[in-house]
Amino acid sequence: MPVRIQRYIALLSVVLFIGKLWAWYLTHSVAILTDALESTVNVITGFMGLYSLSLAAKPRDSNHPYGHGKAQFVSSAVEGALISIAGLFIIYEAIDQLLEAKPLHKLNLGIFIIVGAGLLNTVSGYYALNAGKKHRSLVIESAGKHLLSDGYSTLAIIVGLGLVILTKAQWLDSVVALIFAGIIIVTGYKVLRKSLAGIMDEADEVILKEVITLLQENRKPEWIDLHNLRVIQYGDVLHVDTHMTIPWYYQVLDADKAIHEVENLVKTRFESRVELFIHIDACMPYSCKLCSVQNCPVRKEAFKVREIWIMDNLWENSKHGKTTG
């Protein structure tokens, strides 16, 4: 599904680029050139995103034991960099137009063309953004944000060109271009920042909190403790690593059941493939005060309090209970 969506985005980017380039050729407007250059980035990153999604969909192999999902981060990083470079080039063209004004032509026709392009950008941007969040695809989500920013900048450029027609002040064309060059650069930075965070395995606090809340709300008495929790998103695969403390007298089948209960819980909640790695720890005497298992035959100490699982106490690589109560 993500590959098919990205294919449509890539083809749409080509159509929009041709349309905006035609509008710039007709008008010689540097503001419309701003739109056209951003669409150039859309074309490049659209096909790069399509390639990265195709690569990310490949199953893991001996050379890539965690799969190929990080290809999406690389693609989005390139997209962010190209967006920012396009913004810098637009600033150069706008300043050049201010210093040496070139006559504008057929603005009415140019505006009509980019109105159509802007509407397509906005509608497809909203669709791509929602689809990217649903399928947890950074490539599609980044494309959606870029298409939306392109649509918003097109709207403002239309307003700016309308003012040029009304006031005959041609310098407004360059001013509008400069304003939206700044917006484009900021957009590129945000996309690049998020991509580099994924490449560096920076914790995604939103997903992490979601997983922790899910486990906390559905925990069972025999899940005495969780610690050393790691959640990483690689493409459409969610990797969850953690240590779980269960009663020491449980047999292998009991431990296997506990692992699958957690795995099914996470898989049901997240619409993505899940790889779960749980290291099983045996409970210790100091775990008794945190353990709510009924009729435990080997309890050394009465149950006192259940540790509330939150981000601050689940990422540490140490069992809870040593200093509790």
Helices and strands as residue ranges (DSSP letters): H 2-27, H 30-56, H 71-99, H 107-135, H 138-167, H 171-199, H 205-218, E 225-234, E 237-246, H 252-269, E 273-282, G 285-290, H 311-314
